[in-house]
Amino acid sequence: MSARARAPQDVAVVCPTYQEGGTIGPFLERVRTASGTFRSARLTELIFVDDGSTDGTVERVREAERTWTSPRVRLVQRAQKAGTVSAQIAGFQHASTELVATMDADGQHPAETIDRLAEAWESSVDLVVASRYVPGGTVQWEERRRGVISRGARSLSRLVLPGARRLRDPLSGFFLARRSWVAELPPAPPGYKLLLYVLAIHPRSEIREIPYEMGMRLAGESKLIRGLGFIPSFLRELARYRRAGATAHRRARSTSK
């Protein structure tokens, strides 16, 4: 049966948030509007994992949590920043669906793509990744240097993590996965790129990439890429993922004996 002919798949969406007061309202409305047009995904839950925002983000999510019936909005609050990766994993752990997507709440990830991620998913696939760099994908950078830094980070990720070499866009923060594939990961080291951590632990994942058009953020600036100082920090992040992957693989070999 084709993806278009099958029944819609229940999907939860996880969004890590920190000081998203300038974008969270428009983002919520975009998702709700888009979900009414979905054909392959039935958006059941929108899960926000917040790391101590003080700019109105939490209040706006709580309002949607009280008033929305479809999709259901859920807020998971953490007292302080504990890392984007651990926030996303926590969101997967709170999801009640088999399929879970994660995306940013800054407006750069178009909500319509959630449906296309579900359309591309099959039972043999572990991850469906929204990619800026496969044919049909595009990206708009606020400034040229951000594109240069991003290209350097992609090259570094492929150099350090063998699993990243299988993707055109290993830095994507927009993808759909089986809930267990992420929820049951070992405790995450500090970091920002969940997909890289998944690829470090599961380097042979069955992956499908689909193109998407990454837009401009609705407000503010990236909390991650702010200059060349990002590269040393990113190298340390990659090294932590590599060590975590090596540890997980050693444990898996020892338990299989």
Secondary structure, 3 states (H helix, E strand, C coil): CCCCCCCCEEEEEEEEECCCCCCHHHHHHHHHHHHCCCCCEEEEEEEEEECCCCCCHHHHHHHHHHHCCCCEEEEEECCCCCCHHHHHHHHHHHCCCCEEEECCCCCCCCCCHHHHHHHHCCCCCCEEEEECCCCCCEECCCCHHHHHHHHHHHHHHHHHCHHHHHCCCCCCCCEEEEHHHHHCCCCCCCCCCHHHHHHHHCCCCCEEEEECEECCCCCCCCCCCCCCCHHHHHHHHHHHHHHHHHHHHHHHHHHHC
